[in-house]
Amino acid sequence: MTFAATILTLYPEMFPGPLRLSLAGRALEEQRWSLDTIQMRDFATDKHRSVDDTPAGGGAGMVLKADILGAAVDHAIAQQPKAPILAMTPRGTPITQDRIRELSAGPGVTILCGRFEGFDERLFDARPQIEQISVGDIVLSGGEPAALMILDACIRLLPGVMGAASSGTEESFEEGLLEYPQYTRPQEWEGRTIPEVLRSGDHAKIAAWRKTMAEDHTRLRRPDLWERYRNARD
């Protein structure tokens, strides 16, 4: 089954962008996933193809119009009725690896890319199936870079995309922890050596060391993840 991605955007030329390279690019050539872009201006009704207007109540910037985006979303739903719809917005729920894994296991995803000051809120009231998603506590110039991030995270988990099946499970967030530190040759570099346990050949000791390191790094760097991990074990 091909994972079908549909992007609603004012800048379709931004896609596939970096996803035409490396693992994602090869998977695209192998038709493990497909990409379709929808120009939101195509659903404008005036001669200027306007998609935005000034904020109600005043204020800086422009707001994407609910009627235009509603029509664009309806068109995307007609094309992919079973695909989840994500709207990229800093006001959204932070994306997680668990949600990425759910998305990658499905038929595909439709992603709505915000611009300007964001969306008319009535769009979400009228189309409650749209998930408002954030990729972090940052503000981008538009939703397109965030959409590329979401797609990359999904595509790498598709069957056959990564070389080793374990590559998608032995990494950060998969067990609720950050990944343990990694090393490779040369054995010594600038006076620093690979930890002896990793050179021991004792797989049980290596596994125990990696678990301890993952826990330590999570506790120190991401106390929010650490607290969630501890609560899940209690």
C-alpha positions as CSV (number, residue, x, y, z in Angstrom):
1,M,0.0,0.0,0.0
2,T,1.3,3.4,-1.0
3,F,1.4,6.1,1.7
4,A,-0.4,9.1,0.1
5,A,0.5,12.6,1.2
6,T,-1.6,15.6,0.2
7,I,-0.4,19.1,1.0
8,L,-2.7,22.2,1.0
9,T,-0.4,25.1,0.6
10,L,0.1,28.5,-1.0
11,Y,3.6,27.4,-2.1
12,P,3.3,24.0,-3.8
13,E,6.8,24.5,-5.3
14,M,8.2,23.8,-1.9
15,F,7.4,20.1,-2.2
16,P,8.9,17.6,-2.3
17,G,11.9,19.8,-1.5
18,P,14.4,17.9,0.6
19,L,12.2,14.8,0.5
20,R,13.3,14.2,-3.1
21,L,16.7,13.2,-1.6
22,S,18.1,10.4,0.5
23,L,15.8,7.7,2.0
24,A,12.6,9.7,1.3
25,G,13.6,10.4,-2.3
26,R,14.4,6.8,-3.0
27,A,11.1,5.7,-1.4
28,L,9.3,8.2,-3.6
29,E,10.9,6.8,-6.7
30,E,10.0,3.3,-5.5
31,Q,6.4,4.5,-5.1
32,R,6.4,3.6,-1.4
33,W,4.7,7.0,-0.9
34,S,3.1,9.5,-3.2
35,L,2.7,13.3,-3.0
36,D,0.0,15.6,-4.2
37,T,-0.2,19.4,-3.6
38,I,-3.3,21.5,-3.6
39,Q,-3.0,25.2,-4.3
40,M,-5.4,26.9,-1.8
41,R,-5.7,29.9,-4.1
42,D,-7.5,27.8,-6.6
43,F,-10.5,28.0,-4.3
44,A,-10.6,31.7,-4.1
45,T,-13.7,33.4,-5.6
46,D,-12.4,36.9,-6.5
47,K,-10.3,38.0,-9.4
48,H,-7.3,38.6,-7.1
49,R,-7.5,35.0,-5.8
50,S,-7.4,36.3,-2.3
51,V,-7.1,33.7,0.6
52,D,-6.7,36.1,3.5
53,D,-8.2,39.2,5.1
54,T,-7.6,41.6,8.0
55,P,-8.2,40.3,11.5
56,A,-11.7,40.9,13.0
57,G,-11.3,43.3,15.9
58,G,-8.1,44.8,14.4
59,G,-4.5,43.9,14.8
60,A,-1.4,43.3,12.7
61,G,-1.2,40.8,9.8
62,M,-3.7,38.9,7.8
63,V,-5.8,35.8,8.6
64,L,-6.6,32.9,6.3
65,K,-10.2,32.8,5.3
66,A,-12.5,30.0,6.5
67,D,-14.6,29.9,3.4
68,I,-11.6,29.4,1.1
69,L,-9.8,26.9,3.2
70,G,-13.0,25.1,4.0
71,A,-13.5,24.5,0.2
72,A,-9.9,23.4,-0.2
73,V,-10.2,21.0,2.8
74,D,-13.4,19.5,1.4
75,H,-11.7,18.9,-1.9
76,A,-8.9,17.1,-0.2
77,I,-11.3,15.0,1.8
78,A,-13.0,14.0,-1.4
79,Q,-9.7,12.8,-2.8
80,Q,-8.6,11.0,0.4
81,P,-11.6,10.4,2.6
82,K,-9.7,8.1,5.1
83,A,-6.6,10.2,5.5
84,P,-6.2,12.2,8.8
85,I,-6.1,16.0,8.3
86,L,-3.4,17.9,10.2
87,A,-3.2,21.7,10.3
88,M,0.2,23.1,11.1
89,T,-0.1,25.8,13.8
90,P,1.9,26.9,16.9
91,R,-1.4,26.7,18.8
92,G,-1.7,23.0,18.1
93,T,-1.0,19.9,20.1
94,P,2.7,19.0,20.1
95,I,3.4,16.1,17.7
96,T,4.8,12.9,19.3
97,Q,6.6,9.9,17.9
98,D,3.6,7.8,18.9
99,R,1.3,9.9,16.7
100,I,3.9,9.7,13.9
101,R,3.9,6.0,14.1
102,E,0.1,5.9,14.0
103,L,0.1,8.1,10.9
104,S,2.8,6.1,9.1
105,A,0.7,2.9,9.6
106,G,-2.3,4.4,7.9
107,P,-3.2,5.2,4.3
108,G,-1.6,8.6,4.3
109,V,-2.0,12.1,5.6
110,T,-3.4,15.5,4.5
111,I,-1.5,18.5,5.8
112,L,-2.9,22.0,5.8
113,C,-0.1,24.6,5.9
114,G,-0.8,27.9,7.7
115,R,0.5,31.3,6.8
116,F,0.2,34.9,8.0
117,E,-1.5,35.2,11.4
118,G,-3.1,31.8,11.1
119,F,-6.5,30.4,10.4
120,D,-10.0,31.7,10.9
121,E,-11.1,29.7,14.0
122,R,-14.4,28.8,12.4
123,L,-12.6,26.5,10.1
124,F,-11.9,24.2,13.0
125,D,-15.4,24.6,14.4
126,A,-16.9,23.5,11.1
127,R,-14.4,20.8,10.3
128,P,-13.7,19.2,13.7
129,Q,-11.8,16.3,12.1
130,I,-8.9,18.6,11.5
131,E,-6.1,18.0,14.1
132,Q,-4.2,21.2,15.0
133,I,-0.6,20.2,15.3
134,S,2.6,21.9,16.5
135,V,6.2,20.8,15.9
136,G,7.5,22.8,18.8
137,D,7.4,26.0,20.8
138,I,8.6,28.0,17.8
139,V,6.9,30.2,15.1
140,L,7.8,29.6,11.5
141,S,7.0,31.8,8.5
142,G,4.5,29.1,7.3
143,G,3.4,25.5,7.8
144,E,5.4,24.1,4.9
145,P,8.7,23.4,6.8
146,A,6.6,21.8,9.6
147,A,4.8,19.7,7.0
148,L,8.1,18.5,5.5
149,M,9.2,17.5,9.0
150,I,6.0,15.5,9.6
151,L,6.3,13.7,6.3
152,D,10.0,12.9,6.8
153,A,9.2,11.4,10.2
154,C,6.4,9.3,8.7
155,I,8.2,8.2,5.5
156,R,11.3,6.8,7.3
157,L,9.0,4.4,9.2
158,L,7.3,3.0,6.1
159,P,8.1,-0.7,5.4
160,G,11.3,-1.1,3.4
161,V,12.5,2.5,3.7
162,M,15.1,2.0,6.4
163,G,17.7,-0.6,5.9
164,A,17.6,-2.2,9.3
165,A,14.2,-3.0,10.8
166,S,15.5,-2.1,14.3
167,S,16.5,1.4,13.1
168,G,13.0,2.7,13.8
169,T,12.7,1.3,17.3
170,E,16.1,1.7,18.9
171,E,16.0,5.5,18.9
172,S,14.7,8.5,20.9
173,F,11.1,8.5,22.1
174,E,10.3,4.9,21.1
175,E,10.5,3.7,24.7
176,G,9.7,7.0,26.3
177,L,13.4,7.9,26.6
178,L,16.0,9.8,24.7
179,E,18.4,7.5,22.8
180,Y,21.6,6.4,24.5
181,P,25.0,7.9,23.2
182,Q,26.4,6.4,20.0
183,Y,30.1,5.8,19.1
184,T,32.1,4.5,16.1
185,R,35.6,4.2,14.9
186,P,38.3,5.4,15.4
187,Q,38.6,3.9,18.9
188,E,40.5,7.0,20.1
189,W,40.0,10.6,19.0
190,E,41.5,13.7,20.6
191,G,42.3,11.7,23.7
192,R,38.8,10.4,24.1
193,T,38.1,6.7,23.8
194,I,34.9,4.6,23.1
195,P,33.5,3.4,26.5
196,E,35.1,0.1,27.4
197,V,31.8,-1.7,27.8
198,L,31.0,-1.1,24.1
199,R,34.2,-2.9,23.2
200,S,33.6,-5.8,25.6
201,G,31.4,-8.0,23.3
202,D,29.2,-8.7,26.3
203,H,25.7,-8.0,24.9
204,A,24.0,-8.1,28.2
205,K,26.3,-5.5,29.7
206,I,26.0,-3.3,26.6
207,A,22.2,-3.4,26.8
208,A,22.3,-2.5,30.5
209,W,24.7,0.4,29.9
210,R,22.6,1.7,27.0
211,K,19.5,1.6,29.2
212,T,21.2,3.4,32.0
213,M,22.6,6.1,29.7
214,A,19.2,6.6,28.1
215,E,17.6,7.1,31.5
216,D,20.4,9.5,32.7
217,H,20.2,11.6,29.5
218,T,16.4,11.8,29.6
219,R,16.4,12.7,33.3
220,L,19.0,15.5,32.8
221,R,17.9,16.9,29.4
222,R,14.1,16.3,29.3
223,P,12.6,16.2,32.8
224,D,9.2,16.3,31.2
225,L,9.8,13.0,29.4
226,W,11.5,11.5,32.5
227,E,8.5,12.3,34.7
228,R,6.2,10.7,32.1
229,Y,8.4,7.7,31.9
230,R,8.5,7.2,35.7
231,N,4.8,7.6,36.0
232,A,4.3,4.9,33.3
233,R,6.4,2.4,35.2
234,D,4.7,3.0,38.5
